[in-house]
Amino acid sequence: MKKLHNLGQIGRLFGCGETLVGPNALAGLRRLGGNRISVVISPSVLTAQSPYLEKCLTRVNADIIAAPRGEPLLSNACEIANQLKVFSPDSLVAIGGGSVIDLAKLAWVILEKPEITFSAQRQVYPVSHLRTKCNAFIAVPTTYGSGSDNSSAAVFQKQEQGKKHFLVGSELLPDITILDPQMALGLPEQTAVFGVLDALTHAIEGYVSKGSNSATRQLSGTVVRTIRHYLSTQPITHLLTDANAVTELMLSASFAGIVQNIATPGLAHSLSHYCAMFGVHHGQGCGYFLPLSIRYNADDASSVLERYQTLAQISGFTDYTAMLTWIEKLHKDYRLSQGIPDIQQLKSTINPELFYADPTVGMNPVPITLDKVFAMLEQHNSV
């Protein structure tokens, strides 16, 4: 079917091909066509879930590849791509957090598209025409935050603590996403917190994004309402072992991934991407800068403030101020300022050219001016 390109004001919504949700969902791996599967997996998940994983892969010939820890690096993806080339899998399965899933996407692209020159000085690399060597890509998130399991993009770095680069293309969407709570029970508290804040930021920034439409806004409202409900009813330490809560948080993160496919997030993500070079976790950076993002946008445009008011009300808050107050409380409760560079350090090191090249900058509903950003940071003592 020929794709439409000039869509005008037509709303769009897209995600992975199929989603399996709930306890024992990982057993869906048995349904995969072909009999050769490469599995790129977080080492900690492999250790914790090895018996369960072996049970779900009994009918296939699986090559298990332990993903290096840390952010997705180009060099690591090249090594994995070489392993994929040798094994020649029918399907590629990524099991882990957003970094592992993005690393697997990058390795898959290197395998399928060796002509892409990553030495080029660009931040966004368009991707198309995959599945010529590996027929299917399956994502199994083990955290609840990045939405990479429903995202048409992947984020990576060319070197440690370097700037963020992006693969973008609808063919990066997984053919199957598996949301199995067993894979995400008992996360470290900080991992869980940063993941939830990443999903929350996708939803809130996506709601006011230049790319938003009625469908993405409905999903955003569902995500914010669900996250608010769970974080307000019990401490996150209790949620970590509650299979029902984990399932709902995984769904929320996955829905937020669908939102960002169309409604690209804005200022909080822009600053978080830049702070990666300081070693700041992406979810922490997003949650930390989210109050600034809301204030900045609401201050400049009454139409954006109205959107925040609507989002707050459909999410169960009395108004936009109550939603902002709740987010600021999360800010303090989870000590998000720890490890964030101070204002003067940011001001003295930020490279405007690199910052403005980030694709999230142009999707912010209000034009971003760094002088105003720093003035608001100083005004509200957010750093």
Secondary structure, DSSP 8 states (H G I E B T S, - for coil): -------TT-------SEEEESTTGGGGGGG-SSSEEEEEE-HHHHHHHHHHHHHHTTTSEEEEEE--SSS-BHHHHHHHHHHHHHH--SEEEEEESHHHHHHHHHHHHHHH-TT--TTSS-SEEE-----SSS-EEEEEESSSS--GGG-SEEEEESSTT--EEEEE-GGGS-SEEEE-GGGTTT--HHHHHHHHHHHHHHHHHHHHSTT--HHHHHHHHHHHHHHHHHHHHS-HHHHTT-HHHHHHHHHHHHHHHHHHHHS---HHHHHHHHHGGGT--HHHHHHHHHHHHHHHHHHH-HHHHHHHHHHHHHTT-SSHHHHHHHHHHHHHHTTTTTT---HHHHHHH--HHHHHHSTTGGGSSS---HHHHHHHHHHTT--
